[in-house]
Amino acid sequence: MGSCSLPLFPCLSSLKMKIKPMAALTNSSKTIVPYELKRGQNRLFHKLPSGLKMEVIEQRRSKSERDNPPLVFVHGSYHAAWCWAEHWLPYFSSSGFDSYAVSLLGQGESDEPLGTVSGTLQTHASDIADFIELNLGSSPPVLIGHSFGGLIVQYYLANIVNKQSLGAENTYPELSGAVLVCSVPPSGNSGLVLRYLFSKPVAAFKVTLSLAAKGFQKSIPLCRETFFSEAMDDQLVKRYQDLMTKSSRMPLFDLRKLNASLPVPKPMENSTKVLVLGAKDDFIVDNEGLKETGRFYDVEPVCIESVAHDMMLDCSWEISADVLLNWLRGSSKLGNLHA
């Protein structure tokens, strides 16, 4: 994913401390195309140890039939919290789950760190851990990551496990579960690069043009092919194209350094329960990449028909949301998915 390779992507245990509230609402906007919140949503700012503020869009559950764990959503490259707020936050909050979508630093309405990139796997995962620790108290959430956000979730999982196995103090709060949505595999995109180059050279060229050269920002057909299904309306593609273009102000990673840090460590057995979700029409993460992630976590991945890479924004977003909801409801003792 660095200059030496073809970049296919732009893209609790119970706490005994005092819980600190998130910062108050603000009307200031860092993006040229600010996302207008839907009814029932709030834009909050969580102050990180660095002093920088991280945007959080929250939508509390509208019913509480049982004690469901909160959901925390992590976006990938060229996206921000808004990509979850469009459909999935209303859907899951109405299904009984407090839902939170974060914007990683340098994305959405979050502050920008010093430097040319917004962070590393470690800093992004630590920022998420800080938010969970100080705001969700003794309610371990389900952590849900899309694309490169899925790789950040994998790093988070590995560090919970490693700290526990070493008997060290756990600075990454416990989770009730983890969901990897069209996620970058644990080894990164190297395998994807080779497969695309040798088996799909035209697709490799298009993805490179779209993401590395940011061609998706100028072409509606290319944007649609990269992220969405063919049936997506031009006007809707243009809306998301504008949001992706303006809300991602810095690259998420230094791709060369990221590759050098991979693969993520292997979790130990009987760790957090993981769901691996893929899309049949994913233009970025191929079926072998999906299978790799499933093998790594010793689970059978679920490949959903009729949806594309951005399954939370796609015109058939309800299909994948239903699959995730059924997994959440089907897991024994929802509030304790890790048991």
N, C-alpha and C positions, 0 to 999 in steps of 0.2 A: 504493500500500500504506500510505501515511500517512493522515492525517485527510482529505485532499483526494481520496482514491480508495477504492474498495471493496477491502478486504484479503481476497484469496482464500486467503491462506496464513497460519498462525500462524508456520505453518511457515516427475641428480646427476652433475651431473658428479662424477668421483671426488673424494672428500674427502681432504685431507692432514692434517686436524686429528685430535687425539686424540678418540676416541669416548667420550662420557660415558654411563654406565648410567642407566636410569630408576630412580626411587625404589623403595624396597622395598614389599612388600605392607602393607596396613593393614586393620584390622578396623573402622575408623570408617565411619559411613554418613551421608551428607547427605540422603538421600531417605527419605521415610516408607515407601515400598514398595521396598526395595533389591532389586536383581536378583541372584538366586542363580546363580552361575556353573555351567556344565556341566563335565563331566569333561574335563580337558586344557586348561582355560582358566585364565588368571591375570589378576588385576586389579592393574595397576601404576599408578604416578603419575609423570608426566613433569614435572619442574620447569622452568617457563618463565623467560625472562630477567626477567620482572616479579616473580618469586618465587612466583607462583601455581602451583598444581599441576593438571595436566590428567589426568583418568582415561583409561587405555588398557586395554582388554581384549584380551589376546593369546591366540592359539592357534597353536602351531607346527605345521608340517607333520609328518604321521605317516609319510611316505615321501618319498624324495628321488631319484626316478628320473632327474631332470634338474635343472639349475640354474634353477628358476623365479624370477621376481622376486617380492618380497613384495607383499602387497596391503594398502592402507591405506584404511579405510572412514570416510566422513564423513556423519553424519546430518543431517536437516533439523529444522525447528521441531517442538516438542513431543516430540522423541525424544532418545535418547542412545545411547551405545555398545551398550547392551543390545539394540537393535533388530537389530543385525548378529550379535550373539552367539547369538541364539535359533536360527537355522538356517544362515546363510551362513558364519560362522566355522567351524563343524564341517564343513560341506560342502567348503569350499575348502581347509582344512587337510588333510582326508583325501584331497584331490585333488593334494596336493603343493605347496601354497602356504603360506608363513608369513603369517598374517593378523592384522591389528591394527585395532581399532575405537576411535576416539577419542570422548570426550565433550567438546564445546566448552564453554568456560567458562560457568558458571551452569547447566549441564545435568548430569544424572546425578550422579556422585560428584566432579565437578570443582569447584574453588574458584569463588567468585563475585567478579568484579571490582567496583570501586567504580562507582556510577552505577545507572541504571535499566535498562540493557540490557547484554547480555553482550559485545558488541563490534561491529565493522564487518567488511565484506568483507576489508579489509586486515589487521586484527588477527587475525581467525580464520585467514586464509591464512598469516599469519606464524607463528602458533602451530603450525600443521600443518607448515610448513617447518622450524621449530626441532626438532620431534620427529623428522622424517625425517633431518635433518642430523646430529643427535647420536646417533641410535640405529640407523639403517639403513646407515650407513657408505657403502661404495662399491657398494651394491646398490640402484639406482634402482627405486622401487616403481611399481606401478600404483595411481593414486589414484582412488577410487570415491566419488562423491557422490550423495546422494539429495535430491530436492526443493530446498530452499534450500542444502543441502550441495553440490548440483550447481553452484549459482551461485558458491559459494566455490571449488570446483575450477576453474571457468572463470576466476575472478580469478587464481588461482595460475598457470594456464597462460599467461595474458596477461602476467604479470610475468616469467616465465621468458623469454618471447619478447622482451619490450621491453628487458630488461636485456642480453640477448645482442646485439640489434640495435644498441643504443647502445654496446656494447663496455664496459659497466660491470661491476663485480664482481657475480657472480650469487649473491644471498643466498637465492634459492629453488632448492633442489636439483633436479637433473634428474629427470625421470620416465621410466619405461619405457612408460607409456601412461596414459590417463585414460578413465573411464567415467562418463557422466552418466545417472543413473537417475531417470526421471520428474522431470527437472530443471526448475526455473524457467528460462525462456528468457533469453538474454543481455540482452534489453531490459527484463527484469523482468516484472511481471504486468499492465502497463497494457493491452496488447492483449487479454489474457485477461479483464480486467474489462469492457471494452467489448463483447466478444463475448458474455459471459455476460449482461450487462445487456439487450442488444438481442435475442439469439436464445434465451437460456435464463433468463428472469427468475425462474422458480421455483427453478432450480438455483442462481442467483446468491443468492437469499434464503437457501437452505439452507446454502450454503457460508459465507456471512457469519455466519449464526446459529451454525454449527458451529465455525468457526475464530476469527473476530473476537470473537464473544461467548462463545466457549469452550463452546458448547452440546454438543459431542461428549463433554465430561466428565460430562454428566448423563444423556445418552440413548444407550443401546446401539444402537438402530436408526440414529440419526444418526451415531454413531461408525462403525458398519459401513458405511453408505452413503458416508461421507467417505473412509475409508481402505482398506476391505476388500471382498471379493466377497460376494455375497448368501449364498453357502453357508457362510460363516464361522459357527461355532457361538457361541451367546450367551456361554457361559462363557469361551471364548477371547477374544472381543471385550472382555469385562469385564476380563480379566487385562491386556490391552494398554491398555485405557482407563485403568486404575489406574496403570500404569507411565508412560504419557504424561502423565497429570495431575500425578503427584508428582515425576517426574524432571526436568521442565523448570521451573526456578525463576525464570528471567528470560527476557524476549523476546530472540531472537538479535540483532535489529537495531532501530535507530531507523528505522522504515519510510520516513519522510519524507526523511531524509538518504540512505537507501539509493537511493531512486528518483532523487534528484538526481545520484547518482554513476554511473548506468547510461546507456547499455549498457556492458558490459565491453569493453575494447579488443579489436580483432580480432587474432588470432594471425597471424604471418607464415606463408607457405607452407612445406610440408615440416617442420612442427613436430611435436610429440608426437602420436602416433596416438590418435584419439579414437573411442570407441563411444558412440552415442546410443541409449539404451533407453527405450521408452515402453510404457505399458500400455493396452490397448484399452478397459478398463473404468475408466480413471482419471477420478475425479470432480473432480479439481482442475486438472490440466494437460491441456488439450484437444489434439486432433490437430494443429491449426494451431500451437499452441505447440511441440509436438514437431517439426513440420516446420521451424519457425523456427530451432530449435537445430541441426538437421541442416544447413540451408543455411549457417548461420554457420560451421560447421566443415567444410563441403564434403564431408559424408558422408551416406549414405542411412540415415535412422534406422530402427531395428528396433522395430516395434510388436507387442507380445506379446499374443496372445489369452488370454482366461480369467484374467487377473490384474488387480488394482486398483492404486491409487496406492502402497500399502505392499507392493510386490511381494516384498520380502525377508521379510515376516511373513505374507503372505496364505496361505490354505489350499492354494494351488497354487504355492507359492514355488519348488518344484523346477523348474518350467518356465523361469522367468527365470534361475535359477542355471545350468541346463544351457546356455542361450543364451550367457551370459557365459563359462562354462568353454570352450565350443567356440570362442569368439572368442579367448580367451587361448591356447588350444592351436593354433588355426589361424593365428595371427600368426607370420610367419617369425622365427626366432631369438628365442624368447620373452624371453630375458634382454636383448634389445635391440630392443624394440618400436618405439623412436623412429628406428631406422635406416631 
